[in-house]
Structure formats: structure tokens, C-alpha cells
Amino acid sequence: MRLIISSFLRTLRERDEFDRLLPDLLSAMGYVPVARPQTGVRQYGVDLPVVGKNPVDGVEELVLLTIKQGDLGRQDWDGSAQAVRQSLDEIIEVCLPRDLEPAHQPLRKRIILATTGDLKQDTQRNWTAYIEKRANEAQFEFWGGDKVADLIERHMLDEHVFVEDDRTNLRKALAFAGEQEYSLADLERLLRRQLGLGKSGELDGTVKDGKPLVKAITRLNLALHMFAKAAQDAGDTRQALVAAELFMLKTWHRIQSSSDPSHRQVRESFMRLSQTYMDVAMAYVRKMAPYMMVRDGMSGYTRESAEYGVVLLEHVGLVATTGLAIFCLADDSEHKTACGIADLLAAMLANMPATASPRLDRNAIDVSLALLSLTMTNRHAAALGWLSELCGRLLFSFRRQLDFPISSDSFDDLVEFKGGQHDELIATMMGASWMSAYVFLWCVALGMEREYANAVELLRKEVPQVVPQVWHPDSESEKRMFFGPIHTTTGNTEIMEFPSSAEALRERINKFLEHDPITSFSEDGQVGFHPMEMIAVRHYRTPFPVKILYGLSRLGREDAAEDSAEQPEASPGG
């Protein structure tokens, strides 16, 4: 395991990767960070200050880390503003005499040079001479990749808290990272054991709330780092993102099941896990961006086919969920990033016509996530244009009884069903339809009242075998929605009889909400949602929360068509 960790460390960048792992390690060692690493802020050599008792001699100390990347040689030691010697000099000459808090001044001072690699032989004598010269001012220590790997194994993955079964699962997951058919089953077992969850999501009593849970989330953050990096290095950023979703959902379920979901340290550890999720998500978006900006850039040399359509809509759902999650999880400064992702999504929908031809009924989830992402970021023109094309293609395919989204979730059924079969099979494949219901509801939510009325009339007269349906969660659904699929065992399915006009539908929605008040509203009256809910909907293929659409429909979007193309400029990189 130490060799695996050491190899993993060598792949990390100094900024936003190695410097985000070290705080978790030091926290596991009993130290408390004084400040988190900040990019663009001059820190006078100190990348990470922490306070705590030394795990060897028990002395309270202030530890100042300067963080570098890779093997350190003569060029890294001296000669530039970012060189090792300049960073150490600034700590001793500026930070120690001028920047310490009064409470930290009496503590023992220890300066650690940490890197993901080693200290090269041509620099070891420089290091030895330097620390001997400065020995009266502070203690010094070098943490290379092997040392950090050893500390991680002892303090984060030791045999008492990371049992052999977990190590086996992690090794197997890393071995299969990048394999498209890998189901993430080993990671799921690892997550359940580390969080103390049974197969149905119940607490099994093995992991207590509070600090034990904090340590478990910290270890899982490291495991996610390692798996995501392995998958990305194998060229599969999609698999890394799907795994990050799984870690987020299982951890959130455990936190919500605890006696104190608002425990400060638990929430802080979850936010660090959330940051890892967002980093993995942005790596996926950056890899996808060039293909999304080119006409049919994701099709290669294939024609528009059922297989291509299914894969394409999966990517639509991933991009949309990423944008929604970053929009909600990150602070206000990251909203520009979410808007940049929405612009990429809009380009993808415009450049890939097959996104408007879903072939599985469950793609209603991806469609709704995409429309919500565009709506929340004020990309109304893109949402209206795509929804109009989607509605037209859906009705055309139903009328032809060919290439419509089949009611089965089985890809094998999609491959076998080519249309033209006998009427009974066609009626079965049309059957109960999520897609038609959600398309109609989105038409009303976004103010496309004429399109709604025409679509309802055409479906009623020409394709009566299509039965629109929606799903309503119950209290049990809300308890279990972050742990696994729920819509087949909880909640209630409603067969929707859509009235002829949008106004009549809004009246029906208002009556429904009088008896079942909507929960998807923020304090200012705007439609709201929790980002974890959106991740759960995409990952577990849970029907999109219809109450969000009811809320949008009740507010009305008649002005959506007039919402201008005045959209804030943004770039996907933030």
C-alpha cells in the first residue's frame, strides 16, 4: 500500500492537489490548521501553518510547511523567488519574527519542507548545511514522497482504522480504474464499511458520530483522490466523476443519519470532500469542452444512432449536474464557473442534434437536469431553443412509432427494438412515459404555452397509447434517496392527464400544492433545490423532482421567451 501511495503522490501537482491532501494528513496526526492554503496571496514561505502536539514527544508546537512538487535539485534550491532557500529564509526572517499570533510565540517552532518527490543527491549537502546554520532558530524536517506515504499509511490508513478488507477493495478499485465496464462495487463496499452503513443504508454501530466520522470522511477523501487520479491517468475522467458522485452521496447519507448532522468538524470534512468532487468534475468538463464546441464533435465517424444517443445524453446529464452542484456548493466567486459550464452545455446541445432525440425514457432525468442548469444560470434562449426541438422530435417519433424513447430502461431492449414490430409490442414500448410528462411540464415552466397546447392535443388524438406519468417521493424516499435507487420501492407514481391549456395545468398544480405544500422554495420565493438531491437524481436514475417543475410552473415563465441574450460572459475554467 505504501508503494501505491508513494506512486500516487508523485502524480500530484503542488497547487490544488498536494496542498489539499496535507491538511487532511496533519489533521489525522492531531494538528489543527491555522489557515488553509490560498492561491495568489503572498505567504512569506509558509504554505500551511498548523498547531498541535508532536505525536512522538507530545510537545505543543507550531509547524510551518513550505510545499513543493517533485524531486528537488540544485535549480530548485536557489536562484528564483519560488526556490526552496528563498522560501525558508522568508519563514525565518519575516514570518517568525513578525507574523505569529501571540498564542503561538511561546510554542516550539518546526519548519517542514514537504514535496511529492525526493531531495536529489546534489542538493542534500545544501540542505544539511542550511539546517545546521539555522538550528538555533527552529527545528527542520524534510518530508519527501516516501515519508508522506509512510505518514499517510500510519495515521490515515493504519490497520486499526483501515482494515485489510478495505485495503483489498481499494487495491482492486485502483487496478480496475479506467476500465469502462468496472461497476465501482469495491468502492461501494469500502464506503459502507468506513461509514458504518449496512446494505440498506442503516447504521451498523461500527462508526460513531463526531470525531470517528470525521476521520472516516478524511480517509475516504484520500481514497477518492487516489481512485480519481488513477482513472484520469487512464484517460477516463467520466469514471472518476461517477466515483466522486458515489463518495459524495454515501457520505452525505451517513451525515444525515447521524445524531448531529450540523457537527462543525463533520461539515468541514464534508466540504473538503466536496472540493475534491468539484476538482474531479472540472477535470471532466475541461476534457469534454473541446468536443462540445464543435459540430457533432462527440460522434466521431458514427451516424446518429441509438447507442450514440444514449451515451450523449449521459454526458448531458453529467455536465448539467456538475454545473448545478458547483453553482450551489461553491461560494459566490465560483458562480462564474457554473455559468461557464452552462455555456458549454448550451453549445453542446446546439452542436449535437442527437441530444434532442432521447432513446430511453429514463433520459427524461438528463433532459430535466440540463434545462434546470440553463434556467438557473439565465440561459433561457438556449433552454427554449433546445426544448422546442426536443418537443418536435419527440412527437414526430411517437407518430412514426419509430426511434421514440422506449419505456424500458434496458439497453438490450433498445438494441433489439427497431420499430415496425407488431402493435402490441409497440404499445408496450411506448407505454407509461416519463419523457412526455416532463417535456410537457417544462413547456409550461418555461412559458411555451402554445407548444404545450399543440403537443397535448396531438398526443391525445394521434398517439393515445402514450401515457404520461410522474413520480412523487414520500417520507421514506427522502430518507433513502442519497443511499441508492428508491423510485421502485418508495413514493407514488401518478398517471398524468394533461389539460388542453397551460393555464388549466397551473390551476391543477396549485390545487395539488394546497394539499402537498412545495418544499423546493427558498426564503425569497425562488424555486430552490439541494445540490446533493441533483447528484442523487443523476447517479441513481431517480425521476427528476416534479415539485421543482411545479414550482417553476406556478411562478410562471411567460417572460422566458423575452429573457434576452444578455448573459454574463463566463469561461468554463472560472
Buried (B, 14 or more C-beta within 10 A) or exposed (E): EEEBBBBBBBBBEBEEBBBBBBBBBBBBBEBEBBEEBEEEEEBBBBBBBBBBEBEEEEEEBBBBBBBBBBBBBEEBBEEEEEBBBBBBBBBBEBBBEEEBEEEBEEBEBBBBBBBBBBBBEEBEEBBEEBBEEBEEBBBBEBBBBBBBBBBBBBBBBEEEBBEEEBBEBBEBBBEBBBEEEBEBEBBBBBBBBBBBBEEEBEBEEBBEBEEEBBBBBBBBBBBBBBBBBBBBEBEBBBBBBBBBBBBBBBBBBBBBBBEEBEBEBBBEBBEBBBBBBBBBBBBBBEBBBEBBBEEBBBBEEEEBBBEBBBBBBBBBBBBBBBBBBBBBBBEEEBBBBBBBBBBBBBBBBBBBBBBBBBBBBBBBBBBBBBBBBBBBBBBBBBBBBBBBBBBBBBBBBBEEBEBBBBBBEEEEBBEEBEBEEEEEEBBBBBBBBBBBBBBBBBBBBBBBBEBBBBBBEBBEEEBEBBBBBBBBBEEEBBBBBBBBBBBEEBBEBBEBEBBEBBEEBBEBBEEBBEEEEBEBBEEEEEBBBBBBBBBBBBBBBBBBBBBBBBBBBBBBBEEBEEBEEEBEEBEBEB
